[in-house]
């Protein structure tokens, strides 16, 4: 009787033991892999359950009965209660021990939430999401009149291709002694080298002297999209500002034809899915980052280099969305300063801002034209953006050759240089100076 009962209990309790769970999990493994050990399952089954959190002790105050503490003794005494000390308030300001007040007590607290787009925002839908947020129509390729600027021999640099190759070699080989340079470093050095190379055209193009480069400036732009409030804030790349605005790229008839364009939606994904939601903000904040009377008030070109870090890594489509948003933010902030904060519909003179982005090898170019500041409704005039993406400046640049099976697969040095990519970079640089 007892052996049969023992076998029955073992069969019934098999699934409740660690060995029983492992036996039940083996059929779930693919064919041919049933002999593998389930380390994660064994660890979870063998680990102890964490103890339940202890509830804080509730202090009971009995009227007329005071607790005997060791406060008068000035040292710990076993058996006596711990004295209660009042909270000490400093009579001076110490930033190390600053405690922010509750959100409801802050002077900038608002009931309506605001959605922020900043330097580390990862737009889930990429460029399509940026187009919806900015009420913009996308046109593939750069404007033809803009590309033709660098095709004129009078606008080209002496020994242009050779000097561009030297700029690439300086960023990849000569700027550091490391066998594998960091992308964040050589992409920034390459961008500075190309800008320095293009600035050599100033003697033949005096209008280039009416520009200046700015870095680490803060931008703020506010707009409404439907019932939601949006803001672009923070630092963004390297900005070239000039005394004269950029020429308009689209005719008035083409701008009027954008009324027929229908913005693409990505339902059921919300357009604000990746934006930071805050309730403490300036309700109408539009700032270009420069004081009034700055001699270079017009934005010319924004330069971005792709920074891959543990805190923020953007995919190429997200990187281009960031370029669109900050080009739009610079144009919108300047339009508000020029025409006021109230929506005016169609602007008398559209605001044009360019943007260039690179990771040290691939380049992205775009030209943004702000046609209207009335962005609440989907209907009406749309803004325009011309974009050209994933243009390769060179195929590879190796400090050491890549050898496999005793054969050189990729030789050391620079190879695969593409002159058309730099032509478009030069065209954006010369825009407004020719």
Steps between C-alpha positions, in 0.01 A plus 500: 500500500769747597718451183197564276407814692858621477503454123170686468627793706820516299307505170266771626776721639738462206395821334549696822868420536800646317566176316136480397501848357819425306345183361188692394711770335708259288229439232486876440859497374560458127587157360859404553548740790329301778834431669562870572500618858248766596727724707248782534227258608728325749613830646146625550387174653799475729508862615334609820195717485569857614363578845184708507559871563463605856234756570624809684432494868217723605580728790219516754479817708311457827390824666673551834754227435833612361759259368831486683775575247876519516502857371628642832772237518646617162580139408318179418364309800347154450141482610426870454307641207659700220435872541305691237688803370325787317588564139786748474461774241815667368517875508716497183465350152699185436453355149614157618199465732240677286153350505266604225150601604198296391391542139181674607699771683731584210425833327519345151270207577227457236195278487540410132799273436764598246689253279871570460733404218866526600842372400447144627146443379464175305217550252349154462359567152802704388457755223131419454430600860702821461305590186170465684618703799624784279218481239751454220503349153810297408668534159771250408824657382636851532371793289661501151599866519687425822695202362615699198700740719795262549504390136633836385884488486514855636341377825734205551814476711846471347603130499166428661494120499857466623444743785178327605685167508764657723226629730360146530846354564565761768178407682550123470880453511700807599290647781559207737747221562233240578469199272121542498392863554175580679212593272390795714847653461574451131147598390535835677855554369392418145214751518734772623753419227239528225371830638854636515556385142184672374587819688800538268262627232444827687743707281295415188165510684503799741148417626648205693654756738150597618465172691612361833498158667330453838517204733320403823214744452160427652185489287134520601196493272132444586208402279162327518396195306131436549431521873857408601781741582853426376841651565851453364765581758867442568841509336528388140814467297703767326310790341612732222321834523515783248396862456274427202219242481520205265312529169161332472521165321136461395276729299172639633296270274685191629436610856128542426490151347599347835140546615415184305764295680369256763725434800574135563391365837633200691189399690472335756841636608466839670715785360607579857610146588871583544476864610566605858186621678543784750269727696755767596586719202473847347169509320624718212874444468666595172871575513769470233777481758637848420432839650312774323723699269726205411663594165446150353130437569418261213565126524685360201602135559493262795779240518445178692743216562352171612605434860467136598516460877352284772249773584366568152539303177287607204425293194553674163129575459482640854812707434337653192182567702713690750642709214150583374374597845787732589502662155128561547560633853758753383271619221195521728680696773618758247156522342343571839751776569433652160121465475391449862377201698148488359438268200500701179442222249705554188819696567582795277856369459565133586789424735759257356746301714745231382639202690791261446550181701781246491643207689846547349422302184138545393343843451139619516391834351171684535352842430201605713263777390251629758196627311252537785491525879139382525566134578191407702297355211601240240343698219639808332849590388776255595866558561757351261816300554742372236708207618780285362624222723767231535756658267836328542805728499744207485473122503746420777806638682720240668796568723605137465411262216229241551657156447305175484652162417833666427342720234449875514125554478505877560830689457610773736427862412209688344299352214168560327494880517172646366541855368123554448439494876738788560349691206166503682670599825664790318170597337330538839797700626494739204123550510432868553856609415493449121 
